[in-house]
Amino acid sequence: MLRSFFAKEEGQGLVEYALILALIAIVVIGVLTVLGRNVNNKLSTVGSALK
């Protein structure tokens, strides 16, 4: 019985870590999407200016 209690705790910890990692991944993807658009716009502006 004691062993199954610890197994449940480890599983719960893994789920919490997975949720935190998922949230971090969502934030990073959002930031990269916004920054990617800004960088693309800046490079397009520089490319147009060089022509």
Distance bins in CASP14 RR format, pairs under 12 A and 6 or more apart:
PFRMAT RR
TARGET T0000
AUTHOR 0000-0000-0000
RMODE 2
METHOD distances of the structure
MODEL  1
1 7 0 0 0 0 0 1 0 0 0 0 0
1 8 0 0 0 0 0 1 0 0 0 0 0
2 8 0 0 0 0 0 1 0 0 0 0 0
2 9 0 0 0 0 0 1 0 0 0 0 0
3 9 0 0 0 0 0 1 0 0 0 0 0
3 10 0 0 0 0 0 1 0 0 0 0 0
4 10 0 0 0 0 0 1 0 0 0 0 0
4 11 0 0 0 0 0 1 0 0 0 0 0
5 11 0 0 0 0 0 1 0 0 0 0 0
5 12 0 0 0 0 0 1 0 0 0 0 0
6 12 0 0 0 0 0 1 0 0 0 0 0
6 13 0 0 0 0 0 1 0 0 0 0 0
7 13 0 0 0 0 0 1 0 0 0 0 0
7 14 0 0 0 0 0 1 0 0 0 0 0
8 14 0 0 0 0 0 1 0 0 0 0 0
8 15 0 0 0 0 0 1 0 0 0 0 0
9 15 0 0 0 0 0 1 0 0 0 0 0
9 16 0 0 0 0 0 1 0 0 0 0 0
10 16 0 0 0 0 0 1 0 0 0 0 0
10 17 0 0 0 0 0 1 0 0 0 0 0
11 17 0 0 0 0 1 0 0 0 0 0 0
11 18 0 0 0 0 1 0 0 0 0 0 0
12 18 0 0 0 0 0 1 0 0 0 0 0
12 19 0 0 0 0 0 1 0 0 0 0 0
13 19 0 0 0 0 1 0 0 0 0 0 0
13 20 0 0 0 0 1 0 0 0 0 0 0
13 21 0 0 0 0 0 1 0 0 0 0 0
14 20 0 0 0 0 0 1 0 0 0 0 0
14 21 0 0 0 0 0 1 0 0 0 0 0
15 21 0 0 0 0 0 1 0 0 0 0 0
15 22 0 0 0 0 0 1 0 0 0 0 0
16 22 0 0 0 0 0 1 0 0 0 0 0
16 23 0 0 0 0 0 1 0 0 0 0 0
17 23 0 0 0 0 0 1 0 0 0 0 0
17 24 0 0 0 0 0 1 0 0 0 0 0
18 24 0 0 0 0 0 1 0 0 0 0 0
18 25 0 0 0 0 0 1 0 0 0 0 0
19 25 0 0 0 0 0 1 0 0 0 0 0
19 26 0 0 0 0 0 1 0 0 0 0 0
20 26 0 0 0 0 0 1 0 0 0 0 0
20 27 0 0 0 0 0 1 0 0 0 0 0
21 27 0 0 0 0 0 1 0 0 0 0 0
21 28 0 0 0 0 0 1 0 0 0 0 0
22 28 0 0 0 0 0 1 0 0 0 0 0
22 29 0 0 0 0 0 1 0 0 0 0 0
23 29 0 0 0 0 0 1 0 0 0 0 0
23 30 0 0 0 0 0 1 0 0 0 0 0
24 30 0 0 0 0 0 1 0 0 0 0 0
24 31 0 0 0 0 0 1 0 0 0 0 0
25 31 0 0 0 0 0 1 0 0 0 0 0
25 32 0 0 0 0 0 1 0 0 0 0 0
26 32 0 0 0 0 0 1 0 0 0 0 0
26 33 0 0 0 0 0 1 0 0 0 0 0
27 33 0 0 0 0 0 1 0 0 0 0 0
27 34 0 0 0 0 0 1 0 0 0 0 0
28 34 0 0 0 0 0 1 0 0 0 0 0
28 35 0 0 0 0 0 1 0 0 0 0 0
29 35 0 0 0 0 0 1 0 0 0 0 0
29 36 0 0 0 0 0 1 0 0 0 0 0
30 36 0 0 0 0 1 0 0 0 0 0 0
30 37 0 0 0 0 0 1 0 0 0 0 0
31 37 0 0 0 0 0 1 0 0 0 0 0
31 38 0 0 0 0 0 1 0 0 0 0 0
32 38 0 0 0 0 0 1 0 0 0 0 0
32 39 0 0 0 0 1 0 0 0 0 0 0
32 40 0 0 0 0 0 1 0 0 0 0 0
33 39 0 0 0 0 0 1 0 0 0 0 0
33 40 0 0 0 0 0 1 0 0 0 0 0
34 40 0 0 0 0 0 1 0 0 0 0 0
34 41 0 0 0 0 0 1 0 0 0 0 0
35 41 0 0 0 0 0 1 0 0 0 0 0
35 42 0 0 0 0 0 1 0 0 0 0 0
36 42 0 0 0 0 1 0 0 0 0 0 0
36 43 0 0 0 0 1 0 0 0 0 0 0
36 44 0 0 0 0 0 1 0 0 0 0 0
37 43 0 0 0 0 0 1 0 0 0 0 0
37 44 0 0 0 0 0 1 0 0 0 0 0
38 44 0 0 0 0 0 1 0 0 0 0 0
38 45 0 0 0 0 0 1 0 0 0 0 0
39 45 0 0 0 0 0 1 0 0 0 0 0
39 46 0 0 0 0 0 1 0 0 0 0 0
40 46 0 0 0 0 0 1 0 0 0 0 0
40 47 0 0 0 0 0 1 0 0 0 0 0
41 47 0 0 0 0 0 1 0 0 0 0 0
41 48 0 0 0 0 0 1 0 0 0 0 0
42 48 0 0 0 0 0 1 0 0 0 0 0
42 49 0 0 0 0 0 1 0 0 0 0 0
43 49 0 0 0 0 0 1 0 0 0 0 0
43 50 0 0 0 0 0 1 0 0 0 0 0
44 50 0 0 0 0 0 1 0 0 0 0 0
44 51 0 0 0 0 0 1 0 0 0 0 0
45 51 0 0 0 0 0 1 0 0 0 0 0
END
